[in-house]
Every structure is written in structure tokens, then in C-alpha cells.
Amino acid sequence: MNWFKRQNALVKITIVGVIALTFLCVCIFGLIALAPKEEKKATTYIPTATLVPEVTLIPTPTFEPPTPTPVPIGMSRISPAPMGQAVVADNQIEITVLRVERDAWPKIQQINPFNPKPKEGMEYIIVTLRVRNLGDPTKTKRVSQLDFRVVGEKGVIYEPPFGLILAKPLSAEIFGGGVLEGQLGFQVEQGEKNLVLIYDSGLDTTARYLSLEQ
């Protein structure tokens, strides 16, 4: 009888323990379920800015052709001294064109009937010059018609004709400070324009150019 009672007591104790354990588990799970859950914050995607390297634009250089240096008056065929304006050569001879006569054969023939007639298609011109020696007054310089030539728009150089006799031929030797007026004669193509007188004594000098056009 006592054994039966002991067994009955153990069963009861076991049942009570199981019930208590079950209750305890229920309470624990309930607390877990009721506990506040941590809210997950939404992640906003912010794109990372791509750094573009700064480009420095180098301006393209503008090509400007060099400005040509103007040729001094009287130093080139394209810029001859105007009629009446003096030029000074390297040998200190100053030259001024005073007058130009075109189609001068009648006058040349009158000066000397033995003067040669102009060639076919050519005409005579007479150039009257004033020449001044700006050098040392104790020394002389010679000026001759052989120091002169003429060029026109066609680029042909005309030499002084041999044996031509003029009223005041330009050929003399003058001291420094001396002045001489004389004439030169040339045969040029009829009607040729832009005639220019060239002076070059040939003694290490640079040519000078004087216009024969009004």
C-alpha cells in the first residue's frame, strides 16, 4: 500500500513538473513574440559621382603672315622715286628727274640729222636730269650716260644707244657740291608704260630707281 502511494506521488510530481515546464516555455515564447522588433531602415542608393578630369583647352594659334617691310622710296623698281624727287646713291651722287619727252625722234633728228633712226616698233625718249655731287668738295666724281638704264612694264632693260648726240648730253666730272643738268636718250618699245630710270655707277653701289611717269 505504501508502494502504491509512493508511485502515485511520483506520478503527480512528474505531471506537475511537466505542466510547470510547459507553462514556463509558453511564457518564454510569449515574451519573445511580444518583444518589439527592430525596424529595418530602407537603404537609399546614392550613386557615386564620377569625377571627370578638368580639360584645359589650349587655343589654336592663329597664323598671321609676317608684315612685309616696305621698301624705301627709290630702292626698288616697284617703289621708284616720283618724278621731281631726288634720290641719293651710295657714292653720294644725288639725282633728280626733271622732265621726260616721249616720241622724241623729230627733236633728236633736228639736233643731228646723223642720229640713228629708231628701230621698228621703238621710240626715242629724252630724260632731263639734275645731278649733284654731295661728296668731298676737294674731290671729283664722274657721271656718265653709261651709268643709266631704263626698264618698263615688260621688264626689258634698255641700254643707252651708241652714238646718239643730244643737245645737253649728261657726261661730266664734278667736284663735291657741284651741280649738273643734262640729257639722256633711250629707245624703248612704243607705248610701253611704267618706265623707270635705273642709276648704278657699278662702283660697289646699290642701284637707285626713279619714275619717268608723271
C-alpha positions, 0 to 999 in steps of 0.5 A: 500500500505504501508502494502504491502511494509512493508511485502515485506521488511520483506520478503527480510530481512528474505531471506537475513538473511537466505542466510547470515546464510547459507553462514556463516555455509558453511564457518564454515564447510569449515574451519573445513574440511580444518583444518589439522588433527592430525596424529595418531602415530602407537603404537609399542608393546614392550613386557615386559621382564620377569625377571627370578630369578638368580639360584645359583647352589650349587655343589654336594659334592663329597664323598671321603672315609676317608684315612685309617691310616696305621698301624705301622710296627709290630702292626698288623698281616697284617703289621708284622715286616720283618724278621731281624727287631726288634720290641719293646713291651710295657714292653720294651722287644725288639725282633728280628727274626733271622732265621726260619727252616721249616720241622724241625722234623729230627733236633728236633728228633736228639736233643731228640729222646723223642720229640713228633712226629708231628701230621698228616698233621703238621710240626715242625718249629724252630724260632731263636730269639734275645731278649733284655731287654731295661728296668731298668738295676737294674731290671729283666724281664722274657721271656718265650716260653709261651709268643709266638704264631704263626698264618698263612694264615688260621688264626689258632693260634698255641700254643707252644707244651708241652714238646718239648726240643730244643737245645737253648730253649728261657726261661730266666730272664734278667736284663735291657740291657741284651741280649738273643738268643734262640729257639722256636718250633711250629707245624703248618699245612704243607705248610701253608704260611704267618706265623707270630710270635705273642709276648704278655707277657699278662702283660697289653701289646699290642701284637707285630707281626713279619714275619717268611717269608723271 
